[in-house]
Every structure is written in C-alpha cells, then in structure tokens.
Amino acid sequence: MAEAHDVKSRVAQKLALIEPESGNLPASIFTDPDLFYQEVRTLFLSSWQFLAHASEIPENGDFVTRVIGQQDVIVARGSDGEVRAFYNLCRHRGMRVCRVEHGNTPAFRCPYHGFTYRNTGELSGIPQEKSIFPNGRVDKGQLGLYPVRIEIYRDMIFGTLGSQVEPLEKFLGNMRWYLDLIVGRAPMEVLGPPHRWIVPSNWKIPSENFLTDAYHTLFSHRSISEIGMAPKADFAQSGYHVNAGGGHGRGIGSPADVFMFDEGLRSTFASALSADQVRVLESMKNAHGTVFPNLSFLVSLVKVDDRPISLTTIRLWEPLDVNQTRIWSWFLVEKDASADWKERSRQAYILTFGPSGIFEQDDTENWTDITQNLTGPAVEAKPVELLYQMGMGQHPLTDFAGPGDVYQGKYSEANARSFYRRWLDILTRGEGA
C-alpha cells in the first residue's frame, strides 16, 4: 500500500507540470514507468478498447482471444448467435480457459482442473463435483466466466472493463462521422487473422503518429515516392486535419487524382453514407487517424504493378511495458469488392503496411529509435521538452461538411495536443473501473 501511495504521489507531481496546450511536452511521457503504471490502472479501464471485427467470428461457436489493456479476454459468438466477451480466466484458480487465438467450440475447458464453460459463459461442468465438494454440488449459476461489457459499432466490437464508461456512441462522438468512411462505407470483412509483432516503443508514439503526423511522410517515406509507388514526397500535405474532440482525430488527404476504391461499389457507398460523406469519400486520396486512446486506421493509395490500388488497415497498439508495444494489424476490405480487387489490395497491404512492409519498416524504425533515444540517465538528469506547436493559432474551417474542428492542410499537431489533454485529464483524475 505504501508503495502504491508513493507512485500515486510521484505521478501527481509529474502530471501537474504537463500543459498540452502550451505546445511543449516532456519527453518523460514516453519513458516514465510511473506514468505507464498510471495508464494501465486508469486509462485502459476508462475507455472503450477495440477487440475484434464481427467478420472474424461469423458462425455460432466462433471465438477469438484478445486483450484489453493487459487483461486477456475471449470474444465469442455463442451457440445462440449473440456476441459476448469474457475474462479469459477460470473461476477456480484463475487459469486461462482458452489458450488458442481463434477457433470454433461449444465450450471452453480449463486445462488446469477441467472446469468447463459454455460459449455463452455459464459454468457447465466440474470434474468429480459430487464426490469432492460440500453437499456434492457447486452453485454453477454464480460461477460463470466474468463478463466484459461490449458494444458494437459498424461491426467493430469494442469492450471496456470500466463500469462507469459512457456508451460507445457517445464515447466516439464526432469521430463516428469519420469512422463511417473507413469501416461503414460498405459491408466490410477482415481477411485472415491479424498480424502481430512487438516493437521496443512506447504505445503512444504510434498512436500519435497515425492521429496527427502527416508531416513525417515528407522525409521518412521519401523513398516510396522516389521508386514511383506514391506521388511526390509532399503528397501527404494537401487535405484536412480533423480534431474530432475527445482525443480522437484524423487526417484526410485531398483532392484525389483517381477514385481510390472499387468502381463497382459506388452505389453501395451512396446507400451506406450521407451525401456529404460520399463527397468526402470521392475526393479522398488517403486517410489516417486514431480513436482514443490506441486504435488507429489507415486508407492508403499506392501503385502495384503500375496500377493504383487502395488498402484499408486498422491497428491496435497494445501496451506491454513502458517501452514495449505489441502491434495488432488487420487487413480490411469490402465484402462485395471483386476478387481481383481484394487480392491486389491484400498485396498492397503486405507490401506497404504488413509486418515487413516498406512503410512499416520506416515507421517502426522511427518509433523504436525515439524510445531508445529518450531513455537514459542523461535525459533523466536534464528533462527534455518536445515541440508540439505545429498549427497553433490556425483557425478551423467553417464550411467543411464533417463535424469537429477541421483545418486546411494536414501538417498540424492540433490532434496531438487534444490527445494529450484527454490523456492528462484521465490520468489526473485517476479514473478506472
């Protein structure tokens, strides 16, 4: 208890010195173990976390195992067709009841003592129950798998461990309008299980990168334009920087030289979206963003075999430690796209943003180097501040179709300042379950 109190005291002192609106942030937000301790115990218990796409569990009995913060969970479509989530934790001794990543089963059986749970969560069997427990029975009705609260938006399954977290649609707020362009423009499906890999980086660095940073493409991804896979190096500047509020935000590249989606789906998009959303979609040449705190997405247009093709990926930055992040990466595509489109889009994803993709290697090298460079006694001895002033003083547009504060041009750090304001508010209040 004393140690926990000491950590809280140190955290409070450190947080009191952070002012995101100043445009200067201490580098310690990425390296301080005390702040990470506070994040794990508050931030990830007071927000919605993406768990899975409904297309990953299409049949009754399908399941996947995922993580909220640092808690293992099971997401399952029960035998009754309803989607649920549970702690991956046996009520007897706390063992994982499921140790595989995905599958189909009517029940989960703990490998430690054999307690068995239906795929709807109820405890259904205990080995030798009649001979070893008092009165020959256990009240199974009180010992089902601990449920995780979930809500679904556009087939995106979100979960939260916090009992007081606001409804999902309220949590997403204005971001729903923009999220629709990514996951709601048509019925979507995930092809294949998500890729996963670990990078020695603080989780906020990639989350912030997708949220706010189109600027890095000018240099970090310059080689992509030089080999002809993308236009000139400053292709990411034109468009809009969208602060959707609540720490959410995105960048929209515009105008488009070509329609970046399957031409055969124009009528589908028109049915799924509003007229304003369709106009934004038709003019879009790329899009990236983050749903607070750690779910990001990307729609990118590249050339493969000298033909333009777009790809859609969603990312989760799972915090393992203050300087270690597991990346989850899903490839998403329209269900009704042609087989040729799906295959070329998959190739584009693998080539650019798969685990060994060209863009991905650029990014992870940066994130790793930043974390390592900010970790060490010299930086600790002389506190380092980082510059977040890009776009300060810029006025939002008044005629953009979508909600939120929308700025002309994608080179801005307004979203980062908003992200760290919400991050700071949650850590300061100590919100949690």
N, C-alpha and C positions, 0 to 999 in steps of 0.2 A: 504493500500500500504506500509506503513512504517513497519507494522508487517511482511509482506511478504519479504520485503527487509532485515529485521533483521534475518529472518530464513535463507535466502539465504547466508547471510554473515556468520552466525554461521556454516552452512553446509560446506561452502567453507573452513573455518578454520579447521574443523574436518576432511574433506576428504584429506586435504593437509598432514596430519600426517599418512595416511594409505599407506603401501607398501606391497602388497600381496606377492611379490617375496622374501621378507625377511623371510617368514615363520612364522611371528608373526602378529596377527591381533587383534585390540582392541575389547574387548567384547561388546563395545557400538554399534557395527554394528547390534547387535540383539535387542537392547533395547532403542536406542536413538529415540525419537519422531521426531526430526528434520530430521534425515536420512530417516525415514519412510515417512515423508512429501515429501521429495525429490523423493523417489522411486515412489510414487503414481503419481507424476506430471511429471516424466521423464521416468523411466524405463518401465512402463507398457504402455506408449504411444509411445515407440520407439522400440518395439519388437513385434513379432507375438505371439499371445495367442491362445492356443487350445480351441476350442469351442464345437465341437461335432464330432462324427463319423458318416459317411454317412448312416450307417445301422440304426441309430436312427431315421432317417426321410426318410424311403424308398418310401413312397407313396406321390403323389401330394397332397398338403394341410397339410402334416405333419409338425410339428414345435416343437422346444424345446426352453426354455428360459435359458440363460446362462449369464456369467459375463466376462467382460474384465477389469482387474484391479478392479475398483469399479463402473463400468458402466454396468447397465443391458442391455442385448441385446436379440433379438429374432433371432433364426436361423430357416429358413423356406424353405421348398421345395414348390415353387409356383405352381399354377394350370397349369403353362406351363412346369413344371418339372425342372426348374432351381433352384439351391440352392442360397439363398441370406441371408444376415443378416442386421438387422436394430437396431438402438437405440430403446429400449422399452420405447418410450417417445412420447406422443401426442403433436402435433404441436400447440395445442390451449393453454393448461396450464401446460404441462409437466407431466401429469399423466401417469402411466404405462397403455399401451393399452392392455396388456396381463398379467394376474395375476395368471396363472396356469403354471405348469412346462413343460407340454407336451400335445399334442393333435393333432387334425386334424380339420382344419377350412378353409373356403374360404375367411374369412375376420376377422380382429381384430377390436373390437368396444371398444372405450374408455368408462370406467364405470362412468366417471365424467360428460361429456356433450354429449356423444354419437357419437362423430366423428368416422367414420368408414373407415378402410383402407383395401384394398385388400391384400391377402397374398403375393402379389408381391410388396407391399409397397405404392401403389398410394392411395391418399385420394379419397374415392368414395362417401361419404355421410355426410351431416351436417344437423342435425335436424332444421327444420324451416328456412332453409337457405334463401329462397325467401323473407320472411317477416321481418327478423331482421338484415340482412347485407346490406351495401350500394349497391344500384342498384340491390339488390336481388340476388347477387351471390358472390362467393369467387373463386379466381383463384386456383382451386384444383391442377392444374398441378405443382404449385410451393410449395405445402404443403404436399408432401408425407413424409412418415417416413424417417428420416435421415439414409442414407445407411452406412453400415460398410464394409470396404474393406475386402474381403475374398479371400483366395486361398486354394486349396485342394491338399494334397499330400497323396497318398496311402489311400484314403477315410478319411483321417484326415482333418477336416475342421478347418482352422486357420483364425483368424481375427486380424485386427490391427486398432487402432484409429489414428495412425500416418500417415500423408500424404506423408512423405519422407522416409518411411521404405523400405528397399531394397526388391526385390522379394523373395518369401518364399524359393525357392530352393537355392538361394544364401545365405539367412539367415541361413538355415540349414547346408549348406556347406558339409564338410566331414561326418557330422552326418547322412546324408541320407543313406550312405552305411550301417550303423549300425542300423538305424531305420527300414530299409527294413527287417531285421531279426526278428523284433518284429511285425510290422503291415503289412509288404509286402511279407511275406513268402508264403502266400496263401490269397485268398479272406477271409476277417475276418468279424465278426459281434459282436456287443455288445449285450449281453443277459441281459435284464432287464434295468431299469433306473439306473443311477449312484447312489451309496450310497453317502451320505453327512453327515459329522459331524464336529463339531467345537472343536479345541483344543487350550488351552491357551499357544500358542507358536508363536514365530516369524516365518514367512513363509520360511525364508532362511534356517532354521535348517533342516527341512525335505527335502528341495530341495537339499541341500548339502549332506545330508545323502545318498540319492539314487545316487547322482552323483559320490561320491568319497569314501564312507565309507563301505568297506567290513570288516574292522578291528573290528567293534563292534560286529559282529556275534560271535566272539570268546568267548565273555562274556555275552552280552545282551541276545543272543539266545541260550545259552548253554543248557538250559533245553530241547530244541527241540531235540537236539541230544541224550540227556540222556533218553528220552522216546522213541527213535528209529524212529522218524519221519524224521530225517536227519542223515547223517553220523557223524563222529567225529567232535568235536567243531571247529576245524580249517579248516573245509571243504571249507570255502569261500576264503582261501588264494591263492590256486593254480589257475592260469589263467592269465589274462591280464588286465592291467589298461590302458584305451584308452582316451587320450586327443585329442578330435576331433577338437579343436580350437573353437574360438568364445564363450567360456564359456560352450560349450557342452561337454559331456563325458559319459563314461560308463565303467562298469566292466564286464568282460566275464569270467565266471567260466569254467575251462577246465583242464584235459580231462574228458569226460563223461564216467560213468560206464555203462549206458544204453542210448539208443536213447530216448530223453525226449518228443518226440512228437508222434502223432498218426502214426503208421507204414503205414497205408493205404494212407498217404499223401506224401510219399517220392517223387513220380513222380510230384506232384503238386509243391513241393518246388523246384525241379530241373528245372521246367518250369519258375518259378517266379524269381529265383535268378541266379546270375552268379555262375560258378563252384567254385570260391574262397569263395563266400558267403555260398554255400552249405557245403563246407568242414568245415567252422567255425561253422555253424549251427549243423552239425552232431557231432562235438566234444564238444558242449556246454552243461554244466550241470546247469548253472544258468546265468542270465544276469540282470543287473540293470543299470540305467543311468538317465540323465536329459537333456532335451532340454532347453537351457537357455531361460527365467530365472526360470520358475516354472512348467514345465511339466515333470513328471518322469514316468518311466515304470519299470516293473519287470517281469521276467520269472523265475519261481521257480519250483523245482522238490522236491516233498515230498512223503511220503508214507501214503496212506489212506487205511485202512483195509488190511495192509501189502502188498499193491500193489503200485508201483511207478506211480505217475501221475503228470503232469506239469500244471501250471496255468499261465495265462498272465493277467496282470492288468496294466492300465495306470492311472496316478494320476495327479491332478491339485491342487496346493497349493494356494488357493485364499486369498490374504491379506485383512483382515478385520480391523486390527489395528496393532500397533507395536508389541503387544503381544497376538494376536488372529488370527488364521488361520482357514478357512473352508477347509476341505479336500473333494475333489471330487474323487471318485474311481469307475472306470469302469471295469467290467469283460469282457474280450475279448477272443474269441475262433474262430478257423477256421470254416467257414460255412459248409464245407464238411466233418468235423470230424463225427465220428459215434455218435449216440445218447447216447450210453454208455459213450463214452469219454467225451462228453460235460457235462453230468451230474456229472461224477466223478471229472472233472476239476472244475466245479462250487462248488462242495462240498469242494474241496481242497482250493479254494479261500476263501470261507466263514470261513473255519476252521483256516486258517493261516493269511490272509490279509483282511478279511472283517472287518467291524467296531468293532466287538468283537473278532477278530481273535487272535490266540496265539502270532504270531509275531507282529501283530499290537499293541497289548497291551504293549509289551516290548518297542516298538519304541516310542509310544506316551507318555509313562511314562518318557522316557529319554528327549524327546523334551520339555515337559511341565516343568520338573524339571530344565533343563538348563535355560530356560527363566526366571523362578521364581528366580533361584539362582543368576542370573546375574542382577536382578532388585532390586535396593535398594540403600539407601544412602551410605552404606559402600563401595560398588563397585564404585559408582559415585565419592566418595571422593578420592578413591585411584584407578586410572584407571588400569584395569586388561587386560593383554595381553594373548591371547590364542595361543597355539603352532600348527603350520601348516607346519612342516618341514619334515614329512614323505616322503621318496622317493627323497629328494633333492640330486642332484648330480648324480642320476641314468640316464644312457644313454638309449634312446629308441632303440628298436629292429630295425634291418634293413631288416628283412626277413618276417615280418608279412604281410598277404595278404591284410589287410584293410588299409585305409588311416589314416593320423594323426600321433601323437606321441604315440606309443604303448610300454608299459613297461611290463617286465616279472613280474608276481605276482600281486595280487590285492591290497595288503596293500600299499597304496600310497595316498598322498594328492596333487599330481600334478594337478588333476582336480579342486580341491578347489581353489588353487592359481590362476589358469586360470579363473575360475568363478568370483572370486572377482576382478581380473584385469578388466574384461569386465564390471562388475557392477560398479567399481570405475570410469572407463572411461566415462560411460554414465552419472553417477551422476555428475561428474566433469564438463562435457560439458553442462549439463542441457538440453540434447536432449528431445524432446517431439513432440507433434503434430505440 
